[in-house]
């Protein structure tokens, strides 16, 4: 990959020099990814126009690697400056989806790419926009004061889509589109027998039962119990949960208190979201993988422990000098 940097007028200056060192992380909202980057630049190759408001982007229009510089520090002892910035996902995560004036919810409806344009195009001064192409898949979700990156990911995931970001080099903008989630696990298993370096983690430290409290008082209050099964399915049927082992010492319960909820459907969706956001730690960190997007599904196995996962790519970490960057992929739930 070859990175280009601009001035704060977004006019290209040059390619990043091989003496520069990059640390960048991009990922889904629920992955707790930093979605930011640092670029360490020796004084000898620093251009003073490369500063706050500049952008960095990969010279590959299919890549989402890039972002906007937000600040800079100088280290005279090491004779270098360090530039700090947010990736495109990081910038999106600094916004919220709010209901229109006088309405309880922002109603996400219609074509998925229309939805992206509607919430993105007026927020980033043209630097981040929604795709003008038709996705062909309709979305349907009510949103109320939700982090924008979270809102996008959940709304698209409802209909089997992921957020895909590319860069339009001519117009100098990151283009967000809805794309089908690709499941690579049916064709390929990533494991340490074939040169993939893995760090596996499987810890039952999440919740598999949520008590959802809605409107009402005392015995009149709406109460919904939800249970997560081992295959990831969420059910209200406790007998299914018990048969699946979700009982006794293996049941871990959380409380979801939403007294101002408007409907049982909203309470139900909120409870499902709570289970999804607070599930067990099941992750694999993998290096040497190529051409897999965040949101795509891979099958990966650590042969030593037998830990196997068929889950989404949730983050990528780029690190190293610009001419020798390593990419580490994280697979799992959070």
Phi, psi and omega in degrees: 000146180235119182265138176249144175237155183238173166276181179286357172269004179066018174272131182303138175254305184188176170281151173299138181284148182294346176279351180277146182244129186246139171226109185227138176230129174233147181186175179289163181300315185284350180283351185063023176298146178293327184052047177215181179206158173232140178230115180266125188235120175300146178309323187296339182238010181278135175255125185298342177284346179274095191207194180305131182096345174289161173236157175236136178211152179284136179283054179208109188295348178270356185263146175258005181292118180159179179170189185245135178287129181249344181185174186210146171231156179239137181236100184290330180296318180264001179051054180209159170246151175240123179262135181244140180204170173257141170289175179300317177296325178297319177296318179298323183290352178268009179240162176234149173270120183242152179293150173299156181306129178085000180243151182281330186223153163273119184266107178278110184221162173088199182296140185300320180287330173299319178300315180297317178298319184297323184264344185258320195299331182263007189256339191232026178053034177085357181283329176233124184224165173270153180295142177274354179281154177279129178283317181093003178238131181272141177246161182202100177206142175265131185237138180217107179050059182246139174309135189297319179294318177298316181299317180297310184298316182290319180296318179288320181298330178306329184242024174075027181244161176236163173275123177244130181241128174235175182237127177270102186291329181290316183264000178052060177210149174275129184252122181259132179221160176266129183225152179297142173288129181262129178258104181273351187292338179289338184250330189221137171248123177273122179210170185287351176290337185247027173087003177277128178274123187239142166236111186258143178216123177223104185229126178275078182239014180255193181248142177238011178212130176231134173261116183261121180252122182252223183284161175106173181236140174048239184290346180268359184283141177290128179229126177235129175258131178236143183231135175265129176272169182296335179274005178095350180291143175252132184225157171263356184273104183294329180297323176295319180297316180297316179297334181271001179095003179275078185198157175059226184295340181274355178266128180236116193252139173235163180247134177240105185257112183223073187290339181265011182300146184274332185206164177293326178299319179292321178296318179298313180297320178296321178295319177298317178299321179298317178295320180295326183275348185231039181269178182301156175278110177227097184224152170227131173259126188231136173247167178073022176260146181228152169058041174238130183273156169299130183103339176287159184253133175231157172255125183224143182221134171268111184294334183290310183264344183083004179294123179235139177221140171240090188217176183280149166291123183250342177199161175227140177238122177256133180208147177127178174290151190303330181270004181207065185270130173267144177239124178247131180256142176246127181248134176152209186253333183197000000 
